[in-house]
């Protein structure tokens, strides 16, 4: 007969134990036991303060707890129902025997303890994840400083559209990653509230000092309500959602890098490349395919977490508390690997400046600039100016002309057809289509090298401030 309860008389079913209880027990021993022990030690001091055990008894229990490690306690359906809380309790009972205080472990529940252990794990994982995002941002800022003045074709609708620089592009990714750091910061503050002392769902009967308990376990405060303490998995959802959305951003970033590789704007060293088994002329880049492929797992883990909670009552359930968080560590692991892979790629990019400049010079990126010139300087309505420039470029392409071969005669002839008399000197036309002119946009946040340099300095400062905030949390 099982010894933990009088309500049931048999240990867990063999199949249930083998495929459900024991694997989860082993997971908790490996990843959560340290948190369980910390909580036990803190609650023992509260038992002593409440007068339920004395100092000598508390010391003996603490000593027994500190001898525990993953090699000692095992899942045992008869002895501990393959439950880590029961296993810890039974271990201390064996060590102390008749000296175990009868009031020890009274007025407590597994619900808030389990919830607290999961939050402590989530908190530590979040610190590590945030550090990874920070390191990626630093690599992007460093790489940006090398490419502020390198023109490269930028695309809209998959077509060459305007001239940008790698630095401008990387800066845009830095902006999004900085936002993600802010989201992670808010989520950390939200989860950094202690559930312990909430009991099964309604609170505990002894006068536990929840503020002191929270402080001892490194939380900023106790979580406000007992029910939310054990029922809410909102922190898990938010942090998983951030990682899923981060995966989407990374996949788009990786797609652009693949496009740059296809167009020979960048290259990666052989150690980050692959080969074809059949086509010896090929150099493949499977690392970026791996990055994009892993993004789907990040999103899938988030979806699994949401579906495990959808349509469940707002209370403690195995469905939400154990099955729901089953793959949370896999999510963090996948995200961390993805960020590390991307950081390695960024640090090893080699720019092909000649090819980038050649393609920028051969595309008619100055069409936008010429249309603005016709409106501003020649008094031609904007939409009519757009039509004129479009026909000018079409004519140039039909005559195998590059932007630098474009001349005043073509512009005059096309303008005349549209009822406007326009003369622009050839050197001015070439200036309107030059890469320098097309980089030096005037608005805040543009591709202008001066603007990009200024924003890089700003984001470096912002992220250094984030580093200080997260550094204090780590301590």
N, C-alpha and C positions, 0 to 999 in steps of 0.2 A: 504494500500500500504506500502511496505517495505521502510524504511527511510534511509538505508545506501548507496544506489546506485540508479542512474537513469537508469542503464543499464537493470536491471530486475525489474519486478513489483510485484512479489509474493515471499512470504517467502518459505523456504525449504519444500518439501513434507513431510507429517506427518510420513510416514514410514521411509524415509531417516533420518529425525530428530531423531525419536525414537531409531532406531537401529544402526545408524552410527554417526551422529553429536553429539547428547547429551551424549552418552557413552564416546566419545573421549573428549568432553568438560569436563566432570567430571574427566577423567583421568588427563587432563592437570591442572585442578584446584587443584587436590590433589597432583600432583607430580612436576609440572612445574611453578606454579603461583609465588612462591618466586623468581624464576629466572626472570620471566617477570617483576616483580616489581623492582628488582635490575637494570635491563636494563633501565626501564623507568626513574628511578632516575638519572642514569648516563647520559642518553640522555637529560634529562631536563637541566642538568648543561651545556651540549654542546649547547642547544638552547639558554641558557643565554649568554654563551661566544660568540656565533654567533650574538648576538644582536636581536634575534627573540622574546625573552621574557625578562622581567626584573626580578630582584631578588625577588621582592614581588610576582610577578605572579608565579615564579618558586617555591617559598616557599608554596604557597597555593596549587599548583598542587601536590607537594610532600606530603603535609599533607593529602590530599585526598587519595593519593595512599597508604600511610602507614596505613590507616584505613581499607583497604581491607583485607578480609580473605575468606576462603572457604564457610562460611555460608552466605555471602552477594551476591555474583554474581551467577547467575543461567543461564543455557541455555535457551534462548528465541528466537525461530526462527524468530519472527517478529521484535523484538527489536535489537538483536545482531547476528542474523543468527546462533545462537549456536556456536559462535567462541570466544575464550577467549580474543583475542586481541581487537575485537570490544566490548566485554563486559567490559573490563577494561576502554576503551575509553568512553563508554556510562556512566559508573559509575562516572568518573571524571566530565563529562559534567553535570550530574545531581547535583553533589555537588557544582560546581562553577557557573553553570547557565550562566548568561550574562557576568560574570567576566572571563570566559574561553578565553584565548588569541586565536585570530583567526589563528595565525601561528603555534600553537602547533600541533604536529603530522604531519606537512608538511614534505615533502622530506623523506619519510620512507616507508618501505615495511614490510609486515608480514614475507616474505621469510627468510631474514637474522635473524630476531628476533626469529622466530621459530627454525631455525637452531642453533642459539646461545644457546637457552634454552635447547635444546636437548644435546648439547655438554657439557653444565654445569652440567646437570644431569649425563651424562656418566662419566664425570670427577670425580664427587663425588662417584658414584658407584664403579668406578675403585679403588679409594682410599680404600674403604671398602673391596673390593675383595682382594686387595693386602695384606691387614692386615690379612685376613683369611689364605692366603697361607703362610704368615710369621709365624703365630701361629702353623700351621700344621708342618712346618719344625722344629720349636723348639721342638715340641712334639716328632717328629721322632728322632732328635738328642739326646734328653734326654733318650728315650727308647733304643737307640743304645748303649749308655754308659753302660746300664745294661746287654748287651748281646754280648759284643765283643768276649768273650771266650766261647760262647755256640755253639757247632757244631750242625748243622741241615742239613739234606739232601737237596741238590740243584738239580733241575731237568732241563733237556733239552729233548725236544720231549715227554714231559709228563712222562719221566722215570728218576729214580734216576741217577745222573750223577757225581756230585762232592760235596765235603763237603764245605759248606759255614757257615755263622753265620747270625742270624737275624740282627745284627748290619751291616754286609756287605750288606745285602739286603736292609735294610732301608736307608743306605748311598746312594745306587744307586738311590732310589726314591728321596732322598734329592737333588742329583745332577740334576735330571730332573726338580724338583720343583724350584730349584734355577734358572735354565734356563728360566722357565716360569716367574719368578719374573723379569728377565732381559727383556723378551718380553713385559711384562706389563709396565715396565719402559719406554721402547722405544715407546710403543703405547701412554702412557700418554703424553710424550713430543710431539708426533705428533698431538694429538687432542687438546693440550693446546694452540691452536691458535684461535684467536677471529674472528668469521664471521661478527660480528655486524658492520654496516656501509657499507656493500656491496650492500644493497638494494635488488631489485628483482632478478638481475643477472648481471647487468652491472656497478654497483657503484651508488653513490648518487651525487646530484648536488650541495649541500652546501659543504663547506670545513670542513667537520667533521674531528676531530683529532682522527683517528682510533688507533694510538699508545697509546694515553691517555686513550681512551675508553677501550682498551684491558688491560691496566695496572690496571684500576679501577675495572675491573671484575675478576682480578686475573689471566689473561692469560699472557704468556711470550711475545706474539707479536700478531699483527693482521695476519689473514690468508692472503696469498699473493694476490690471485686473487679473484675478486668478484664472478665470475662464480663458481669456486671451492668451495667458501664459502657456497653457497646455494645448489650446486649440489652434492658435494662429500659426500658419506656416508662410505668412506673407513675406517674411524676410528671405526665405528660401526662394519663393517665386520671383521676388524683385532681383535678387542677385543672379539667379539663373536667366532671367529675362535680359539683364544687362549683358551677360555672356553670349546669349543667343544673338542679340543685336550687334554685339562686337563681332561675332562670326560673320554676320552679313556684311559689315564694313570691311573686314579683312578679305572676304571673298571678292568684293568689288576692287579692292586695292590689288589683290593678286591677279585679277583679270587684266587690269591695266598694265601691270608689269609683264604679263605674258604678251600683251600687244606690243609693248616696247621691245621685247626680245624678238618677236616675229619680224618686226621692222628694223632690227639690228641697231636700235638706238642705245641699247645696253647689252652687256654680256655678263655671264657669271663664270667663275673659275671651274675647272674640270671637276674639282672635288664636290661641287654642288650640281653637277650635270650628270646626265645619263646617256646611254647609247641605244641604238636599235640593234636587235639581234639579227636583222636581215638586211638593213640598209646602212652600210658602213659610212656613208657620207653624212649621216644625221648626228646632230648633237641635241639631245632632249633636255628638258628642265623639269623632271618629275617632282622636284621639291615644291614647286608652285602648285602642281596638281595635287600633291599631298595636302597642302595648306587648304586649298579649296574643298577637297574631299572631306577633311576633318571638320570643316564648318558645318556640314550637314549633321554631324553627331552632336555638336553643341546645341543646335536648334532642336534636334530630336530629344535630347535629355530634358530640355526646358519643356517641350510639349508633354513628355511623360509626367513631369512634376505637376503641371497644371491639370492634366486629366485625372491624376490620382486624387485631386482635391475637389474637382468639379462634382456638384450635386451630392456632396457629403455633408452631414450635419456639422455645425460648428462646435465640436467637442473633440476629445481624444479618441483616436481610432488607429488601429494597426495600419489601416489603408493609407492614412495620411502621414502618420508618425514614422512608420518603418518602411513600408513599400514605397511611399512617396519620395523618401530621401535616399532610396536604395542606390541610385547612380550619381548622387551629388558629387562624390569624390572623383568619379570618372569624368564628370563635366569639368571640374577644376583642372584635372590632369590634362584633358584634351585641350582646354583653353591655354594652359601654360605651355604645352608643347607647341601649339600653333603660334603663340606669340614669340617663342624662342626661335622657331624656324624662320619666321618673318624677319626677326632681328638679324639673324645670320645672313639672310638674303640681302637686306638693306646694307649691311656693313661691307658686303662683298661685291656690290654693283660696280661695274666698270662702264663709264659713259663713252659712247662713240660720238664725240662732238662733231666730227666731220660729217657723218651721216645725218645727224640731227639738223645741222645747219644747212646741208644740201637740200633736204626735204622741205625745210622752212622757206628756203630761197625759191624753190620750184613751184610751191603752191601759191595761189593768188590770195594770200591772207589779207592783203591790203585792200581788198574790195570794200570792206566795212569802212575803212579810213577814207577811201576815195569818195564813197557815197556821202559821208559826213562833210567832206571838203566841198563837194558840189552844192550841197544844201547851204552850208555856212558861208562859203566864199562866193558862190556863183548864183545864189538865190533860186535854186531849183528845188521845188517841193520834194520832200524826203522820199515818198513812194516813187515819184518819177525818177529821182536820182538813183534809187535802187534798181530800177528797170534799166537805166542807161548803163550803170556799172555792170550789171549782169550780162548785158549784150556785149559790152566791151570785152569782158573776160571770155565769153563764148567765142567771140571773133578771134581773140588772141590764141585760144586753144586750137581752133580750126586752122590757124596759120602757124602752128608749132612755135609760138612765141612764149618765152618765160616772162615772169613779172618784170625782170630787169630789161627786157627788150620792148616792153610796152612803150608806145610813143604817143605824142600829142595828136598825130594825124588820125589814129584810130578813134581816140576820144572825141575829136572834132567831128568826124564823119558820123559816128553814132549819135552824138548830141544833136547834130543838125537834123537827123531823121526824126528826132523827138521834139523838134521845134525850139532848140536852145543853141545859142552860139557860145562855145566854150573853148578857151585856149589855155592849156597848162604846159609850162615848159618841161622838157624831158627830164631834167635833173630833179624837178619837184615831184614828178610822177614816180621816179625811182625812190625818192625819199619816202613817199607815201606807202610804197610797197616794201620798204626795207624792214629787216627783222628788228632793228633797234627802235624804229618808229612804232612798230606794232607791239613791242614789249612795254613801251613807256606810256601806259594808260594813266589817266590823271586821278581816278577816283580812289578813295580809301579801300584797301583790300585788293588792289589790282595786281597785275603781273609786274609792275614797275620794280626793278631791282632794289631801288631805295625803299619802296613800300614793303617789299618782302623782307629785306634786312631788318627793318624796324619791327615788323610783326614777329620775326624770329626772336629778336631780343625780348619782346614783350612775353611771348609764350615760354621762353626760357625762364624768365623771372617768375611767371605764374606757376610753372611746374616746380621750380625750386621752393616756392612757398608751400606747395602741396607736399613736397618731400619733407619739409619741417613738420607739417601737421601729422603726416603718417609716421614720421620718425618718433614723435611723442606717443603715438598710439602703440607703437611696437615696444616701447619701454614700459 
